[in-house]
Amino acid sequence: MSNTAESVAKSVDLLARYSGITNKELADMLNVSESRMSLLMNGKAAFSIEQLFTLADYFEVTPSQLRDGFQLVPMAA
């Protein structure tokens, strides 16, 4: 699969782990099977445009941030 699919998958995985949402919950949100969600999360299938916007809205980021990837940086105490 393309680097874009892998980048989106990494971004979604990072955000899901940070927010405590499971792959099952993501699958339910996107109305896909758990096996399809596994393909998406492994970068072996690409998220649709609609799915990207759904995820971006849920995680309060832009679709571009999901596509381009980013890292969470801890805030200083």
Buried (B, 14 or more C-beta within 10 A) or exposed (E): EEEBBBBBBBBBBBBBEEEEBEBEBBBEBBEBEEEEBBBBBEBEBBBEEEBBBBBBEBBEBEBEBBBEBBEEEEEEE
